[in-house]
């Protein structure tokens, strides 16, 4: 029986420069390819999202997934929802270092009651990617030969964390 990707050491995302344009990079994850680039106005070719757009997308997607899971567990019928996240850099008064801000807006295509809104904001703030952003993280870095991949979490881990965020 073949090993699943997360059961091997090949469980991370691999980024490789395409050699096209100044910034275009190819991301490979679980056999899928995604182009990442910078906008034309800053010297890119605009062929894909920027790295910060990918981070914003991770927060938006995780929030939407977690809210849907919570509503499902509660038996709530919610109208369709969307989550928009925009990244910016700002300087907090009295802080010497600039900080990153990921402004999140959750919209529903129909009415929901105030109690549901309050609970959904609480759950959004428990989504695994939001938790990661708020807790911070380590980024150990090595240089070495190709085909030496960092180990990652199994794909079930994110779903387990969403389930935990939905627990009352």
C-alpha positions in Angstrom: 0.0 0.0 0.0 1.4 3.4 -1.0 2.1 5.9 1.7 0.0 9.1 1.8 1.9 12.3 1.3 1.7 13.3 5.0 3.1 9.8 6.0 6.2 10.5 4.0 8.7 13.3 4.5 7.3 15.0 1.4 4.4 16.8 3.1 5.3 20.5 2.6 4.6 23.0 -0.1 7.4 23.5 -2.6 8.0 26.9 -4.2 10.2 27.2 -7.3 11.0 30.2 -9.4 9.5 29.7 -12.9 12.1 31.9 -14.5 9.3 33.9 -16.1 9.1 37.5 -15.1 10.7 39.0 -12.0 8.7 37.3 -9.3 6.6 34.5 -10.7 6.8 31.4 -8.5 5.2 28.0 -8.8 3.8 26.4 -5.6 3.3 22.7 -5.6 1.1 21.2 -3.0 -0.4 17.7 -3.0 0.2 17.4 -6.8 -1.5 20.7 -7.5 0.2 23.8 -9.0 -0.5 27.4 -8.2 1.3 30.5 -9.5 2.3 33.2 -7.1 3.4 36.6 -8.4 3.4 40.3 -7.7 1.1 42.9 -9.4 2.2 44.5 -12.7 2.4 47.9 -10.9 5.3 46.7 -8.7 7.2 44.8 -11.5 5.4 41.4 -11.5 3.3 39.9 -14.2 0.2 39.7 -12.1 -0.2 36.0 -12.9 -1.3 34.9 -9.4 -1.9 36.1 -5.9 0.9 37.6 -3.8 2.3 35.9 -0.8 0.3 38.2 1.5 -2.9 37.5 -0.5 -2.2 33.8 0.1 -2.0 34.4 3.9 -5.1 36.5 3.7 -6.8 33.7 1.7 -5.8 31.1 4.4 -7.5 33.1 7.1 -10.6 33.8 5.0 -10.9 30.1 3.9 -10.3 28.8 7.4 -12.9 31.2 8.9 -15.5 30.3 6.3 -14.9 26.6 6.9 -15.0 26.9 10.6 -18.2 28.9 10.6 -20.0 26.5 8.3 -18.9 23.6 10.5 -20.1 25.3 13.6 -23.5 26.1 12.0 -23.8 22.5 10.8 -23.1 21.2 14.3 -25.7 23.5 15.8 -28.3 22.7 13.2 -28.4 26.4 12.1 -29.5 27.2 8.6 -27.4 30.2 7.7 -27.6 32.2 4.5 -24.6 31.9 2.2 -21.6 33.6 3.6 -18.4 35.2 2.4 -15.2 36.2 4.2 -13.0 38.9 3.0 -9.5 39.5 4.4 -7.2 42.4 3.5 -3.6 42.7 4.6 -1.9 46.0 5.6 1.1 47.1 7.5 0.7 49.8 10.2 2.7 51.3 13.0 1.0 51.1 16.5 1.5 54.3 18.6 4.5 53.8 20.9 5.7 50.7 19.0 8.9 50.9 17.1 8.2 48.0 14.8 5.6 48.0 12.1 2.9 45.4 12.6 0.8 43.4 10.2 -3.0 43.7 10.2 -5.4 41.2 8.5 -8.7 43.0 8.5 -11.5 40.4 8.2 -15.1 41.1 7.1 -17.8 38.3 7.3 -20.9 38.9 5.1 -24.1 37.0 4.9 -26.4 37.0 1.9 -29.4 37.3 4.3 -30.3 38.2 7.8 -29.0 36.4 10.9 -30.0 37.3 14.5 -27.8 39.2 16.9 -27.1 36.2 19.1 -25.9 34.2 16.1 -23.7 37.1 15.0 -22.0 37.3 18.4 -21.5 33.6 18.6 -20.1 33.5 15.0 -17.6 36.2 15.7 -16.4 34.2 18.8 -16.1 31.1 16.6 -14.3 33.0 13.8 -11.7 34.1 16.4 -11.2 30.5 17.3 -10.5 29.2 13.7 -7.2 27.5 13.5 -5.5 30.0 11.2 -6.7 32.9 13.4 -5.2 31.1 16.4 -1.9 30.6 14.6 -1.7 34.3 13.7 -2.5 35.4 17.2 -0.1 32.9 18.9 2.8 33.5 16.6 4.9 30.7 15.2 8.5 29.5 14.7 10.1 29.4 11.3 13.2 27.2 11.5 15.2 27.5 8.3 17.9 25.1 6.9 19.9 25.1 3.6 20.6 21.8 2.0 20.2 19.5 -0.9 16.9 19.2 -2.9 14.4 16.5 -2.0 14.9 17.0 1.7 11.4 18.0 2.9 10.3 19.3 6.3 7.7 17.1 7.9 4.2 18.5 8.2 0.9 17.8 9.9 -1.4 15.2 8.5 -4.4 16.7 6.6 -6.7 15.6 9.3 -5.1 18.0 11.8 -6.8 21.2 10.4 -10.2 19.5 10.5 -9.6 18.4 14.1 -8.6 22.0 15.0 -11.8 23.3 13.4 -13.8 20.8 15.3 -12.2 21.9 18.6 -12.9 25.6 17.7 -16.6 24.7 17.3 -16.9 22.9 20.7 -19.0 24.8 23.2 
